[in-house]
């Protein structure tokens, strides 16, 4: 199973937010974070449609920022789906075998 690398944002404990005040804010990250937070709050308060809409928008913004990782995940998806399908087929075969054995046992006891 191949692992997909996740971004590592290393933050030095010695760096304060005041030191980086001269740089302009990352509006894409702020928009994604605000959308995800607001959408989550709306979902928790029972406002499902607007909450879902804002959560999807925040997710899309976050995906725009990490295009390379999304592309790697997209390329890895067929392998994972094939593995999941194989596991489901094995499970179905096991259930079918158990059903056949149950039917044979019931036939022996005349039920």
N, CA, C and O atoms as a GROMACS GRO file, in nm:
protein
  444
    1UNK      N    1   0.085  -0.117   0.000
    1UNK     CA    2   0.000   0.000   0.000
    1UNK      C    3   0.089   0.123   0.000
    1UNK      O    4   0.172   0.140   0.090
    2UNK      N    5   0.073   0.206  -0.099
    2UNK     CA    6   0.159   0.324  -0.109
    2UNK      C    7   0.097   0.439  -0.030
    2UNK      O    8  -0.024   0.459  -0.031
    3UNK      N    9   0.182   0.512   0.036
    3UNK     CA   10   0.137   0.625   0.116
    3UNK      C   11   0.144   0.752   0.032
    3UNK      O   12   0.237   0.772  -0.045
    4UNK      N   13   0.044   0.835   0.050
    4UNK     CA   14   0.041   0.964  -0.018
    4UNK      C   15   0.096   1.066   0.079
    4UNK      O   16   0.047   1.077   0.191
    5UNK      N   17   0.197   1.143   0.038
    5UNK     CA   18   0.256   1.239   0.131
    5UNK      C   19   0.160   1.352   0.161
    5UNK      O   20   0.089   1.401   0.073
    6UNK      N   21   0.159   1.393   0.286
    6UNK     CA   22   0.077   1.505   0.328
    6UNK      C   23   0.167   1.627   0.346
    6UNK      O   24   0.285   1.612   0.378
    7UNK      N   25   0.112   1.746   0.326
    7UNK     CA   26   0.195   1.865   0.342
    7UNK      C   27   0.236   1.883   0.487
    7UNK      O   28   0.158   1.860   0.579
    8UNK      N   29   0.358   1.924   0.505
    8UNK     CA   30   0.406   1.950   0.640
    8UNK      C   31   0.440   2.097   0.651
    8UNK      O   32   0.538   2.144   0.592
    9UNK      N   33   0.361   2.167   0.725
    9UNK     CA   34   0.387   2.308   0.749
    9UNK      C   35   0.464   2.322   0.878
    9UNK      O   36   0.405   2.324   0.986
   10UNK      N   37   0.593   2.332   0.867
   10UNK     CA   38   0.676   2.338   0.987
   10UNK      C   39   0.677   2.481   1.038
   10UNK      O   40   0.714   2.575   0.967
   11UNK      N   41   0.635   2.496   1.162
   11UNK     CA   42   0.630   2.627   1.225
   11UNK      C   43   0.730   2.627   1.338
   11UNK      O   44   0.724   2.543   1.429
   12UNK      N   45   0.819   2.719   1.333
   12UNK     CA   46   0.919   2.730   1.438
   12UNK      C   47   0.855   2.796   1.561
   12UNK      O   48   0.784   2.895   1.546
   13UNK      N   49   0.879   2.743   1.680
   13UNK     CA   50   0.822   2.803   1.800
   13UNK      C   51   0.879   2.942   1.826
   13UNK      O   52   0.820   3.021   1.900
   14UNK      N   53   0.993   2.972   1.766
   14UNK     CA   54   1.054   3.102   1.786
   14UNK      C   55   0.992   3.210   1.697
   14UNK      O   56   1.012   3.329   1.721
   15UNK      N   57   0.917   3.169   1.595
   15UNK     CA   58   0.857   3.265   1.504
   15UNK      C   59   0.724   3.309   1.560
   15UNK      O   60   0.639   3.226   1.592
   16UNK      N   61   0.706   3.437   1.570
   16UNK     CA   62   0.577   3.488   1.618
   16UNK      C   63   0.500   3.545   1.500
   16UNK      O   64   0.556   3.572   1.394
   17UNK      N   65   0.372   3.563   1.521
   17UNK     CA   66   0.289   3.618   1.416
   17UNK      C   67   0.322   3.765   1.391
   17UNK      O   68   0.299   3.817   1.282
   18UNK      N   69   0.376   3.831   1.491
   18UNK     CA   70   0.411   3.971   1.474
   18UNK      C   71   0.531   3.988   1.382
   18UNK      O   72   0.542   4.089   1.313
   19UNK      N   73   0.620   3.890   1.380
   19UNK     CA   74   0.738   3.899   1.294
   19UNK      C   75   0.699   3.891   1.146
   19UNK      O   76   0.765   3.950   1.061
   20UNK      N   77   0.593   3.818   1.116
   20UNK     CA   78   0.552   3.802   0.977
   20UNK      C   79   0.442   3.900   0.939
   20UNK      O   80   0.374   3.878   0.839
   21UNK      N   81   0.422   4.005   1.016
   21UNK     CA   82   0.315   4.100   0.990
   21UNK      C   83   0.339   4.180   0.862
   21UNK      O   84   0.244   4.233   0.805
   22UNK      N   85   0.464   4.190   0.817
   22UNK     CA   86   0.492   4.268   0.697
   22UNK      C   87   0.454   4.192   0.570
   22UNK      O   88   0.445   4.253   0.464
   23UNK      N   89   0.433   4.062   0.577
   23UNK     CA   90   0.390   3.987   0.460
   23UNK      C   91   0.240   3.997   0.448
   23UNK      O   92   0.168   4.011   0.547
   24UNK      N   93   0.192   3.988   0.324
   24UNK     CA   94   0.047   3.998   0.306
   24UNK      C   95  -0.018   3.864   0.340
   24UNK      O   96   0.045   3.759   0.324
   25UNK      N   97  -0.141   3.867   0.387
   25UNK     CA   98  -0.207   3.743   0.431
   25UNK      C   99  -0.236   3.651   0.312
   25UNK      O  100  -0.254   3.697   0.199
   26UNK      N  101  -0.240   3.524   0.339
   26UNK     CA  102  -0.272   3.425   0.238
   26UNK      C  103  -0.424   3.413   0.231
   26UNK      O  104  -0.486   3.342   0.311
   27UNK      N  105  -0.484   3.484   0.137
   27UNK     CA  106  -0.629   3.493   0.128
   27UNK      C  107  -0.694   3.359   0.093
   27UNK      O  108  -0.806   3.331   0.135
   28UNK      N  109  -0.623   3.276   0.018
   28UNK     CA  110  -0.679   3.145  -0.016
   28UNK      C  111  -0.695   3.060   0.109
   28UNK      O  112  -0.799   2.996   0.128
   29UNK      N  113  -0.593   3.057   0.194
   29UNK     CA  114  -0.603   2.981   0.319
   29UNK      C  115  -0.708   3.038   0.412
   29UNK      O  116  -0.786   2.965   0.474
   30UNK      N  117  -0.711   3.170   0.423
   30UNK     CA  118  -0.811   3.233   0.509
   30UNK      C  119  -0.952   3.203   0.461
   30UNK      O  120  -1.041   3.175   0.541
   31UNK      N  121  -0.973   3.210   0.330
   31UNK     CA  122  -1.106   3.181   0.274
   31UNK      C  123  -1.145   3.036   0.297
   31UNK      O  124  -1.259   3.007   0.332
   32UNK      N  125  -1.051   2.946   0.275
   32UNK     CA  126  -1.080   2.804   0.296
   32UNK      C  127  -1.112   2.776   0.442
   32UNK      O  128  -1.209   2.708   0.474
   33UNK      N  129  -1.029   2.829   0.531
   33UNK     CA  130  -1.052   2.807   0.674
   33UNK      C  131  -1.182   2.867   0.722
   33UNK      O  132  -1.256   2.804   0.798
   34UNK      N  133  -1.211   2.989   0.678
   34UNK     CA  134  -1.336   3.054   0.720
   34UNK      C  135  -1.457   2.978   0.666
   34UNK      O  136  -1.557   2.962   0.737
   35UNK      N  137  -1.449   2.933   0.542
   35UNK     CA  138  -1.561   2.858   0.484
   35UNK      C  139  -1.583   2.726   0.556
   35UNK      O  140  -1.697   2.689   0.585
   36UNK      N  141  -1.474   2.655   0.584
   36UNK     CA  142  -1.487   2.528   0.655
   36UNK      C  143  -1.542   2.548   0.796
   36UNK      O  144  -1.628   2.472   0.840
   37UNK      N  145  -1.493   2.648   0.867
   37UNK     CA  146  -1.538   2.674   1.003
   37UNK      C  147  -1.685   2.716   1.004
   37UNK      O  148  -1.764   2.663   1.082
   38UNK      N  149  -1.722   2.810   0.917
   38UNK     CA  150  -1.860   2.856   0.912
   38UNK      C  151  -1.954   2.744   0.869
   38UNK      O  152  -2.062   2.728   0.926
   39UNK      N  153  -1.912   2.665   0.769
   39UNK     CA  154  -1.993   2.553   0.725
   39UNK      C  155  -2.013   2.450   0.835
   39UNK      O  156  -2.122   2.395   0.851
   40UNK      N  157  -1.908   2.424   0.910
   40UNK     CA  158  -1.918   2.328   1.021
   40UNK      C  159  -2.013   2.378   1.128
   40UNK      O  160  -2.093   2.300   1.181
   41UNK      N  161  -2.005   2.505   1.160
   41UNK     CA  162  -2.095   2.562   1.261
   41UNK      C  163  -2.240   2.554   1.213
   41UNK      O  164  -2.330   2.520   1.290
   42UNK      N  165  -2.262   2.587   1.085
   42UNK     CA  166  -2.398   2.578   1.032
   42UNK      C  167  -2.450   2.435   1.033
   42UNK      O  168  -2.567   2.412   1.063
   43UNK      N  169  -2.363   2.339   1.001
   43UNK     CA  170  -2.405   2.198   1.006
   43UNK      C  171  -2.441   2.157   1.149
   43UNK      O  172  -2.538   2.085   1.170
   44UNK      N  173  -2.362   2.202   1.246
   44UNK     CA  174  -2.388   2.166   1.385
   44UNK      C  175  -2.515   2.231   1.439
   44UNK      O  176  -2.580   2.176   1.528
   45UNK      N  177  -2.551   2.347   1.385
   45UNK     CA  178  -2.673   2.415   1.431
   45UNK      C  179  -2.797   2.369   1.355
   45UNK      O  180  -2.907   2.418   1.380
   46UNK      N  181  -2.780   2.275   1.262
   46UNK     CA  182  -2.896   2.219   1.194
   46UNK      C  183  -2.929   2.282   1.060
   46UNK      O  184  -3.026   2.242   0.996
   47UNK      N  185  -2.852   2.377   1.016
   47UNK     CA  186  -2.874   2.440   0.885
   47UNK      C  187  -2.793   2.364   0.782
   47UNK      O  188  -2.680   2.401   0.749
   48UNK      N  189  -2.852   2.256   0.732
   48UNK     CA  190  -2.777   2.159   0.653
   48UNK      C  191  -2.736   2.211   0.516
   48UNK      O  192  -2.620   2.197   0.478
   49UNK      N  193  -2.829   2.270   0.441
   49UNK     CA  194  -2.795   2.312   0.304
   49UNK      C  195  -2.689   2.420   0.300
   49UNK      O  196  -2.589   2.404   0.231
   50UNK      N  197  -2.706   2.532   0.373
   50UNK     CA  198  -2.597   2.632   0.369
   50UNK      C  199  -2.467   2.581   0.429
   50UNK      O  200  -2.359   2.616   0.383
   51UNK      N  201  -2.478   2.497   0.532
   51UNK     CA  202  -2.358   2.442   0.593
   51UNK      C  203  -2.282   2.352   0.497
   51UNK      O  204  -2.160   2.360   0.488
   52UNK      N  205  -2.355   2.268   0.426
   52UNK     CA  206  -2.292   2.180   0.329
   52UNK      C  207  -2.231   2.260   0.214
   52UNK      O  208  -2.121   2.229   0.168
   53UNK      N  209  -2.301   2.363   0.170
   53UNK     CA  210  -2.250   2.447   0.061
   53UNK      C  211  -2.119   2.515   0.101
   53UNK      O  212  -2.023   2.514   0.024
   54UNK      N  213  -2.114   2.572   0.220
   54UNK     CA  214  -1.992   2.639   0.265
   54UNK      C  215  -1.879   2.539   0.290
   54UNK      O  216  -1.762   2.569   0.263
   55UNK      N  217  -1.912   2.423   0.341
   55UNK     CA  218  -1.810   2.322   0.364
   55UNK      C  219  -1.750   2.273   0.233
   55UNK      O  220  -1.628   2.255   0.223
   56UNK      N  221  -1.834   2.252   0.133
   56UNK     CA  222  -1.784   2.211   0.000
   56UNK      C  223  -1.699   2.322  -0.060
   56UNK      O  224  -1.595   2.294  -0.120
   57UNK      N  225  -1.742   2.447  -0.045
   57UNK     CA  226  -1.663   2.558  -0.099
   57UNK      C  227  -1.527   2.567  -0.030
   57UNK      O  228  -1.425   2.588  -0.096
   58UNK      N  229  -1.524   2.550   0.102
   58UNK     CA  230  -1.397   2.553   0.174
   58UNK      C  231  -1.306   2.439   0.134
   58UNK      O  232  -1.185   2.456   0.123
   59UNK      N  233  -1.365   2.322   0.113
   59UNK     CA  234  -1.286   2.207   0.068
   59UNK      C  235  -1.228   2.232  -0.070
   59UNK      O  236  -1.112   2.199  -0.096
   60UNK      N  237  -1.308   2.289  -0.158
   60UNK     CA  238  -1.260   2.319  -0.294
   60UNK      C  239  -1.145   2.420  -0.288
   60UNK      O  240  -1.047   2.406  -0.362
   61UNK      N  241  -1.156   2.520  -0.204
   61UNK     CA  242  -1.048   2.618  -0.191
   61UNK      C  243  -0.921   2.553  -0.135
   61UNK      O  244  -0.811   2.582  -0.181
   62UNK      N  245  -0.938   2.465  -0.038
   62UNK     CA  246  -0.822   2.396   0.018
   62UNK      C  247  -0.758   2.306  -0.087
   62UNK      O  248  -0.636   2.293  -0.092
   63UNK      N  249  -0.840   2.244  -0.171
   63UNK     CA  250  -0.787   2.157  -0.276
   63UNK      C  251  -0.712   2.239  -0.382
   63UNK      O  252  -0.614   2.191  -0.439
   64UNK      N  253  -0.756   2.361  -0.407
   64UNK     CA  254  -0.685   2.447  -0.502
   64UNK      C  255  -0.544   2.478  -0.454
   64UNK      O  256  -0.450   2.490  -0.534
   65UNK      N  257  -0.530   2.492  -0.323
   65UNK     CA  258  -0.399   2.526  -0.269
   65UNK      C  259  -0.301   2.409  -0.278
   65UNK      O  260  -0.181   2.430  -0.292
   66UNK      N  261  -0.351   2.287  -0.272
   66UNK     CA  262  -0.265   2.169  -0.272
   66UNK      C  263  -0.295   2.082  -0.394
   66UNK      O  264  -0.333   1.966  -0.381
   67UNK      N  265  -0.279   2.139  -0.511
   67UNK     CA  266  -0.312   2.068  -0.635
   67UNK      C  267  -0.230   1.942  -0.656
   67UNK      O  268  -0.283   1.841  -0.703
   68UNK      N  269  -0.102   1.947  -0.622
   68UNK     CA  270  -0.016   1.831  -0.645
   68UNK      C  271  -0.061   1.711  -0.562
   68UNK      O  272  -0.064   1.598  -0.611
   69UNK      N  273  -0.096   1.737  -0.437
   69UNK     CA  274  -0.139   1.628  -0.348
   69UNK      C  275  -0.272   1.572  -0.396
   69UNK      O  276  -0.292   1.450  -0.396
   70UNK      N  277  -0.363   1.659  -0.438
   70UNK     CA  278  -0.492   1.613  -0.490
   70UNK      C  279  -0.470   1.528  -0.614
   70UNK      O  280  -0.537   1.426  -0.633
   71UNK      N  281  -0.377   1.568  -0.700
   71UNK     CA  282  -0.348   1.490  -0.821
   71UNK      C  283  -0.291   1.352  -0.784
   71UNK      O  284  -0.327   1.252  -0.846
   72UNK      N  285  -0.204   1.346  -0.683
   72UNK     CA  286  -0.150   1.217  -0.639
   72UNK      C  287  -0.261   1.128  -0.581
   72UNK      O  288  -0.265   1.008  -0.609
   73UNK      N  289  -0.350   1.186  -0.503
   73UNK     CA  290  -0.462   1.109  -0.447
   73UNK      C  291  -0.552   1.060  -0.559
   73UNK      O  292  -0.599   0.946  -0.556
   74UNK      N  293  -0.576   1.146  -0.658
   74UNK     CA  294  -0.663   1.108  -0.770
   74UNK      C  295  -0.603   0.991  -0.848
   74UNK      O  296  -0.675   0.901  -0.891
   75UNK      N  297  -0.471   0.993  -0.864
   75UNK     CA  298  -0.405   0.883  -0.935
   75UNK      C  299  -0.403   0.755  -0.852
   75UNK      O  300  -0.406   0.646  -0.908
   76UNK      N  301  -0.400   0.767  -0.719
   76UNK     CA  302  -0.398   0.650  -0.632
   76UNK      C  303  -0.538   0.591  -0.610
   76UNK      O  304  -0.551   0.477  -0.566
   77UNK      N  305  -0.641   0.668  -0.640
   77UNK     CA  306  -0.778   0.624  -0.613
   77UNK      C  307  -0.816   0.493  -0.682
   77UNK      O  308  -0.876   0.408  -0.617
   78UNK      N  309  -0.784   0.470  -0.811
   78UNK     CA  310  -0.824   0.343  -0.874
   78UNK      C  311  -0.766   0.220  -0.803
   78UNK      O  312  -0.834   0.118  -0.792
   79UNK      N  313  -0.642   0.229  -0.756
   79UNK     CA  314  -0.582   0.115  -0.684
   79UNK      C  315  -0.659   0.086  -0.556
   79UNK      O  316  -0.686  -0.030  -0.524
   80UNK      N  317  -0.694   0.190  -0.484
   80UNK     CA  318  -0.767   0.170  -0.360
   80UNK      C  319  -0.908   0.117  -0.387
   80UNK      O  320  -0.958   0.034  -0.312
   81UNK      N  321  -0.971   0.164  -0.493
   81UNK     CA  322  -1.104   0.114  -0.527
   81UNK      C  323  -1.099  -0.032  -0.569
   81UNK      O  324  -1.189  -0.110  -0.536
   82UNK      N  325  -0.994  -0.071  -0.642
   82UNK     CA  326  -0.980  -0.212  -0.679
   82UNK      C  327  -0.961  -0.299  -0.556
   82UNK      O  328  -1.019  -0.407  -0.548
   83UNK      N  329  -0.881  -0.253  -0.461
   83UNK     CA  330  -0.861  -0.329  -0.337
   83UNK      C  331  -0.992  -0.342  -0.260
   83UNK      O  332  -1.024  -0.449  -0.208
   84UNK      N  333  -1.068  -0.232  -0.253
   84UNK     CA  334  -1.196  -0.236  -0.182
   84UNK      C  335  -1.294  -0.330  -0.252
   84UNK      O  336  -1.367  -0.404  -0.186
   85UNK      N  337  -1.295  -0.327  -0.384
   85UNK     CA  338  -1.384  -0.416  -0.459
   85UNK      C  339  -1.345  -0.563  -0.436
   85UNK      O  340  -1.432  -0.649  -0.420
   86UNK      N  341  -1.215  -0.590  -0.434
   86UNK     CA  342  -1.168  -0.727  -0.408
   86UNK      C  343  -1.211  -0.774  -0.269
   86UNK      O  344  -1.254  -0.888  -0.252
   87UNK      N  345  -1.199  -0.686  -0.169
   87UNK     CA  346  -1.240  -0.721  -0.034
   87UNK      C  347  -1.391  -0.747  -0.028
   87UNK      O  348  -1.435  -0.840   0.040
   88UNK      N  349  -1.470  -0.666  -0.098
   88UNK     CA  350  -1.615  -0.687  -0.101
   88UNK      C  351  -1.650  -0.819  -0.168
   88UNK      O  352  -1.741  -0.890  -0.124
   89UNK      N  353  -1.579  -0.852  -0.275
   89UNK     CA  354  -1.604  -0.980  -0.342
   89UNK      C  355  -1.571  -1.097  -0.251
   89UNK      O  356  -1.645  -1.195  -0.248
   90UNK      N  357  -1.461  -1.088  -0.176
   90UNK     CA  358  -1.425  -1.194  -0.081
   90UNK      C  359  -1.531  -1.205   0.029
   90UNK      O  360  -1.568  -1.315   0.070
   91UNK      N  361  -1.578  -1.092   0.077
   91UNK     CA  362  -1.682  -1.092   0.180
   91UNK      C  363  -1.809  -1.157   0.127
   91UNK      O  364  -1.872  -1.237   0.196
   92UNK      N  365  -1.848  -1.120   0.005
   92UNK     CA  366  -1.967  -1.178  -0.055
   92UNK      C  367  -1.952  -1.330  -0.071
   92UNK      O  368  -2.047  -1.404  -0.046
   93UNK      N  369  -1.836  -1.375  -0.111
   93UNK     CA  370  -1.812  -1.518  -0.127
   93UNK      C  371  -1.820  -1.589   0.008
   93UNK      O  372  -1.875  -1.699   0.017
   94UNK      N  373  -1.766  -1.527   0.112
   94UNK     CA  374  -1.772  -1.586   0.246
   94UNK      C  375  -1.917  -1.594   0.295
   94UNK      O  376  -1.957  -1.696   0.352
   95UNK      N  377  -1.994  -1.489   0.273
   95UNK     CA  378  -2.134  -1.490   0.313
   95UNK      C  379  -2.211  -1.598   0.237
   95UNK      O  380  -2.293  -1.668   0.295
   96UNK      N  381  -2.184  -1.611   0.107
   96UNK     CA  382  -2.249  -1.715   0.028
   96UNK      C  383  -2.213  -1.854   0.079
   96UNK      O  384  -2.300  -1.942   0.087
   97UNK      N  385  -2.087  -1.876   0.112
   97UNK     CA  386  -2.044  -2.006   0.167
   97UNK      C  387  -2.113  -2.036   0.299
   97UNK      O  388  -2.160  -2.148   0.322
   98UNK      N  389  -2.120  -1.936   0.386
   98UNK     CA  390  -2.187  -1.955   0.514
   98UNK      C  391  -2.336  -1.983   0.496
   98UNK      O  392  -2.393  -2.065   0.569
   99UNK      N  393  -2.399  -1.917   0.401
   99UNK     CA  394  -2.540  -1.942   0.372
   99UNK      C  395  -2.563  -2.084   0.324
   99UNK      O  396  -2.657  -2.150   0.365
  100UNK      N  397  -2.475  -2.130   0.235
  100UNK     CA  398  -2.486  -2.268   0.186
  100UNK      C  399  -2.469  -2.368   0.300
  100UNK      O  400  -2.544  -2.466   0.308
  101UNK      N  401  -2.373  -2.346   0.387
  101UNK     CA  402  -2.351  -2.436   0.500
  101UNK      C  403  -2.470  -2.434   0.596
  101UNK      O  404  -2.508  -2.538   0.649
  102UNK      N  405  -2.527  -2.316   0.618
  102UNK     CA  406  -2.645  -2.306   0.704
  102UNK      C  407  -2.761  -2.386   0.646
  102UNK      O  408  -2.830  -2.459   0.717
  103UNK      N  409  -2.781  -2.371   0.514
  103UNK     CA  410  -2.890  -2.444   0.449
  103UNK      C  411  -2.869  -2.595   0.459
  103UNK      O  412  -2.965  -2.669   0.478
  104UNK      N  413  -2.745  -2.640   0.446
  104UNK     CA  414  -2.716  -2.784   0.458
  104UNK      C  415  -2.743  -2.833   0.600
  104UNK      O  416  -2.797  -2.942   0.620
  105UNK      N  417  -2.705  -2.753   0.698
  105UNK     CA  418  -2.728  -2.792   0.839
  105UNK      C  419  -2.879  -2.798   0.866
  105UNK      O  420  -2.927  -2.892   0.929
  106UNK      N  421  -2.953  -2.697   0.819
  106UNK     CA  422  -3.098  -2.698   0.838
  106UNK      C  423  -3.162  -2.817   0.767
  106UNK      O  424  -3.259  -2.874   0.817
  107UNK      N  425  -3.109  -2.855   0.651
  107UNK     CA  426  -3.163  -2.969   0.579
  107UNK      C  427  -3.139  -3.098   0.657
  107UNK      O  428  -3.223  -3.189   0.655
  108UNK      N  429  -3.025  -3.108   0.724
  108UNK     CA  430  -2.995  -3.227   0.805
  108UNK      C  431  -3.091  -3.244   0.922
  108UNK      O  432  -3.130  -3.355   0.956
  109UNK      N  433  -3.129  -3.130   0.983
  109UNK     CA  434  -3.218  -3.135   1.098
  109UNK      C  435  -3.364  -3.125   1.060
  109UNK      O  436  -3.451  -3.127   1.148
  110UNK      N  437  -3.394  -3.115   0.930
  110UNK     CA  438  -3.533  -3.116   0.884
  110UNK      C  439  -3.609  -2.988   0.908
  110UNK      O  440  -3.731  -2.991   0.924
  111UNK      N  441  -3.541  -2.876   0.910
  111UNK     CA  442  -3.612  -2.749   0.927
  111UNK      C  443  -3.640  -2.684   0.795
  111UNK      O  444  -3.699  -2.577   0.791
   0.00000   0.00000   0.00000
